[in-house]
Amino acid sequence: MHDKYGPSLLRARHDQVHVTDEAVAELSSFKAKPINFKIGFWDPEKNGVRYLKALIYNFAAGLSDENWKRLRRINNRGVGEPITITYDGEPVCMDYLLAVFELEFIANHVELDGARVLEIGAGYGRTCHTMLSNQDVLEYHIIDLPNSLKLSAGYLRSVLEEEQFAKIRFTPIDEIDERYADTEFDLSLNINSFAEMNAETVDNYLAMIDERSRYFYIRDPVGKYLDGSLDGHSEGREIVELALNTGKLRDVIDIHDNRAVEAHAPAFVEAYRPGPQWSCLANAWAPPWSYYWQAVFGKEATQQLVLGEQLRLENEIRP
């Protein structure tokens, strides 16, 4: 009877090593311990990539037809050996999933073909790569720290066609005022870096955007967190303290409580409004990360031009 219904050697080992009398006796906390990692779900501390791939898979499963088109237009996404899954025959990584969702949000409110774009802090350049692969922008300017500029320049040169790469301008932070004294941008954007800057630096960038741009897109956290269970504060308390004291939004919140996140969305919108003449055209949760928000702002003068054009077109088609 034991042989007929008995466990495999693997299951028997789990039962003996993890489902012990001691473990069973600790019912108050057993779901966050090895006993449950073997009978319920995988240990997140040891299976981070497994969970990341599951997240990518589920995120990819929700892509619209239009976003699949956007993703497939981006060539050479495999440069750098990203962590990927395969969905409908297409390799997919998290970075470019985020990029196409961001592009969709922006494109719903801003005409990008023929636009002069400024990105503040581009990382390795995935947003630039995505936009140049999908839109006929006039120029794409990147402001960043010296080493980051080397990274993005090297990466973008390797993934873009020569004609696309020729549209990019790389600007170190100590040359911003000199280079852009008379330059106007159709769109400025910042993704995932204002929260890591000094608040005064963010204000300086917002003042520049207020003066020189027509639209602004921001995607960043709504606040800070102190949940050591996420990474055990692996980089040390000093890094935690540095992170808590950067950016304009420093309230410590429960980032896995949707109501807490949504309650801080108005502060997010106000903190990143470039100036009093700017309107928030749209703002929303920025999935998949629970505590990220996104917004598109437009200058009132810009909106008046858009409304004027709409009225002109309406008058032309009236009998």
C-alpha positions in Angstrom: 0.0 0.0 0.0 2.9 2.3 0.8 4.5 1.6 -2.5 1.2 2.1 -4.3 0.5 5.6 -3.0 3.9 6.5 -1.6 5.9 9.7 -2.4 8.8 10.1 -4.7 12.2 10.4 -3.2 12.1 14.2 -3.7 8.7 14.6 -2.1 9.7 12.3 0.8 12.8 14.4 1.4 10.7 17.6 1.5 8.4 16.0 4.0 11.2 14.9 6.2 13.4 18.0 6.0 10.9 20.9 5.8 7.6 19.7 7.1 8.9 18.8 10.5 7.1 18.7 13.8 8.8 21.9 14.8 7.7 23.7 11.6 4.2 22.4 11.9 4.0 23.7 15.5 4.8 27.2 14.4 1.5 27.9 12.7 1.6 31.6 13.5 4.3 32.2 10.8 4.7 29.0 8.8 3.5 30.6 5.5 6.7 32.7 5.3 9.1 29.9 6.0 10.7 26.9 4.2 7.8 24.6 5.1 5.4 26.6 2.8 8.1 27.2 0.2 8.1 23.5 -0.5 4.4 22.8 -0.3 2.9 26.1 -1.4 5.0 28.4 -3.4 8.7 29.0 -4.3 11.0 30.8 -1.9 11.1 34.4 -3.2 14.6 35.0 -1.8 16.0 32.1 -3.9 13.7 32.3 -6.8 13.8 36.0 -7.8 14.4 35.3 -11.5 11.6 32.8 -11.5 9.2 35.4 -10.2 10.6 38.1 -12.5 10.0 35.8 -15.5 6.5 35.1 -14.3 5.8 38.8 -14.0 7.2 39.4 -17.5 5.1 36.5 -18.9 1.9 37.9 -17.3 2.7 41.4 -18.4 3.3 40.3 -22.0 0.0 38.4 -22.0 -1.9 41.7 -21.5 -0.2 43.5 -24.4 -2.6 45.1 -26.9 -2.2 44.5 -30.6 -0.9 48.0 -31.0 1.7 47.5 -28.3 2.8 44.2 -29.9 3.4 46.2 -33.1 5.4 48.8 -31.1 7.5 46.1 -29.5 8.2 44.2 -32.7 9.4 47.4 -34.4 12.3 47.6 -31.9 15.2 45.7 -33.4 18.2 44.3 -31.4 16.4 44.1 -28.1 18.5 41.1 -27.2 21.8 43.1 -27.0 23.1 42.9 -23.5 21.5 39.5 -22.7 18.4 40.7 -20.9 16.3 38.3 -18.8 13.6 37.2 -21.2 10.6 35.0 -21.7 9.1 33.9 -25.1 5.5 34.8 -25.9 3.9 34.0 -29.2 7.4 33.4 -30.6 8.7 36.8 -29.5 11.5 37.3 -26.9 10.2 39.7 -24.3 12.1 41.5 -21.5 10.8 43.8 -18.8 12.6 46.9 -19.9 11.0 47.1 -23.3 7.6 46.1 -22.0 7.8 49.2 -19.8 9.0 51.3 -22.7 6.1 50.4 -25.0 3.6 51.1 -22.2 5.2 54.5 -21.5 5.3 55.3 -25.2 1.6 54.4 -25.5 0.7 56.7 -22.6 2.8 59.6 -24.1 1.5 59.1 -27.6 -2.1 59.4 -26.5 -1.5 63.0 -25.6 1.6 64.2 -27.6 2.3 64.3 -31.3 5.8 62.7 -31.5 6.5 62.6 -35.3 8.6 65.6 -36.1 9.2 66.4 -32.4 12.3 67.5 -30.6 12.6 65.3 -27.5 14.7 65.8 -24.3 15.2 62.9 -21.9 16.7 63.7 -18.5 18.6 60.6 -17.3 18.3 57.9 -20.0 19.9 54.9 -18.3 21.2 52.7 -21.1 18.8 54.2 -23.6 15.8 51.8 -23.8 13.3 54.7 -24.0 15.2 56.4 -26.8 15.6 53.1 -28.6 11.8 52.5 -28.4 10.8 56.0 -29.5 13.2 56.2 -32.4 12.0 52.8 -33.6 8.3 53.8 -33.5 8.2 57.5 -34.2 9.8 59.8 -36.7 11.2 62.3 -34.2 13.3 65.2 -35.4 15.9 65.1 -32.6 16.4 63.2 -29.4 18.5 64.8 -26.7 19.9 63.0 -23.7 21.2 64.7 -20.5 23.1 62.5 -18.1 26.2 61.9 -16.0 29.4 61.2 -17.9 29.6 57.4 -17.4 25.9 57.0 -18.1 26.3 58.9 -21.4 29.1 56.5 -22.4 26.8 53.6 -21.7 23.8 54.9 -23.5 25.9 56.1 -26.5 27.6 52.8 -26.8 24.4 50.8 -26.5 22.3 53.0 -28.8 25.0 53.0 -31.5 24.9 49.2 -31.4 21.1 48.8 -31.7 20.0 51.6 -33.9 20.4 52.2 -37.6 23.0 54.9 -38.5 20.2 57.3 -39.6 18.4 56.9 -36.3 21.5 57.3 -34.2 22.4 60.5 -36.0 19.2 62.1 -34.5 20.6 61.7 -30.9 22.5 64.5 -29.0 24.3 63.5 -25.8 24.8 66.3 -23.3 26.7 66.2 -20.0 25.2 67.9 -17.1 27.8 70.7 -16.9 27.0 71.8 -20.5 23.2 72.0 -20.1 22.8 75.8 -19.8 25.3 76.5 -22.5 23.9 74.1 -25.1 20.2 74.7 -24.5 20.1 78.5 -23.9 17.9 79.0 -27.0 16.6 75.4 -27.6 12.9 74.6 -27.3 11.6 71.0 -26.9 8.3 69.6 -27.9 8.5 66.9 -25.2 10.7 66.5 -22.1 10.6 63.3 -20.1 12.1 61.7 -17.0 11.7 58.1 -16.1 12.8 56.7 -12.7 15.4 59.2 -11.7 13.9 62.4 -10.2 13.3 60.4 -7.1 17.0 59.7 -6.8 18.1 63.4 -7.2 18.4 66.1 -4.7 15.1 68.1 -4.5 16.9 71.3 -5.5 18.2 69.6 -8.6 14.7 68.4 -9.6 13.4 71.9 -9.2 16.2 73.2 -11.5 15.2 70.6 -14.2 11.5 71.5 -13.8 12.4 75.2 -14.2 14.2 74.4 -17.4 11.3 72.3 -18.7 8.9 75.2 -17.8 11.0 77.6 -19.8 11.9 75.4 -22.8 9.3 72.6 -23.3 5.7 72.2 -24.5 5.0 68.8 -22.9 6.4 66.9 -20.0 6.1 63.2 -19.1 7.2 61.8 -15.7 7.2 58.2 -14.3 8.5 57.8 -10.8 7.6 56.6 -7.3 4.9 58.4 -5.3 6.9 58.0 -2.1 9.5 56.1 -0.1 9.4 52.7 1.7 11.1 50.9 4.6 10.1 47.3 3.9 13.2 45.3 4.7 11.5 42.1 3.6 11.9 43.1 0.0 15.7 43.0 -0.2 16.9 42.8 3.4 18.4 46.3 2.9 21.3 44.4 1.2 23.2 47.5 0.4 23.4 48.6 4.0 21.7 51.2 6.1 23.8 54.1 4.7 22.3 53.5 1.2 18.8 53.3 2.7 19.3 56.7 4.4 20.6 58.2 1.2 17.5 56.9 -0.7 15.1 58.3 2.0 16.6 61.8 1.6 16.4 62.2 -2.1 13.7 63.5 -4.4 10.7 65.7 -3.7 8.3 63.0 -2.4 9.7 61.6 0.8 6.7 60.3 2.7 7.3 56.7 3.8 4.2 54.7 2.8 3.0 51.1 2.5 3.9 50.7 -1.2 1.8 47.5 -1.5 -1.4 49.2 -0.4 -3.2 50.6 -3.5 -5.2 53.1 -1.4 -2.0 54.4 0.2 -0.4 54.8 -3.2 -3.5 56.5 -4.8 -3.7 58.8 -1.8 -0.3 60.2 -2.7 -1.0 60.6 -6.4 -2.2 64.3 -6.0 1.1 65.1 -4.3 2.9 63.4 -7.2 1.1 65.6 -9.8 1.7 68.8 -7.9 5.4 68.0 -7.2 6.1 67.4 -10.8 4.0 70.2 -12.4 6.7 72.3 -14.1 5.0 75.6 -13.4 1.7 77.4 -12.8 0.8 77.5 -16.5 1.0 73.8 -16.9 -2.0 71.4 -16.8 -2.0 67.7 -16.1 -3.5 66.1 -19.2 -3.5 62.6 -17.7 -2.1 60.7 -14.7 -2.4 57.1 -13.7 -0.7 54.1 -12.0 2.3 53.0 -13.9 2.3 49.1 -13.8 3.6 46.7 -12.9 5.4 48.3 -9.8 2.8 49.1 -7.2 4.1 52.5 -6.1 4.9 54.1 -9.5 2.8 56.8 -11.0 2.9 58.6 -14.4 1.7 61.9 -15.7 1.7 64.0 -18.9 1.6 67.8 -18.5 1.1 70.4 -21.1 1.6 74.2 -21.1 -1.6 76.3 -21.2 -0.3 78.1 -24.3 0.2 74.8 -26.0 -3.3 73.7 -25.0 -4.8 76.9 -26.4 -3.1 76.2 -29.7 -4.4 72.7 -29.8 -8.0 73.9 -29.0 -7.7 76.6 -31.6 -6.7 74.1 -34.2 -9.6 71.9 -33.3 -12.1 74.8 -33.5 -10.6 75.7 -36.9 -11.1 72.2 -38.2 -14.6 72.1 -36.9 -15.5 75.4 -38.6 -14.1 74.1 -41.9 -16.3 71.0 -41.9 -19.5 72.8 -40.9 -22.0 73.3 -43.8 
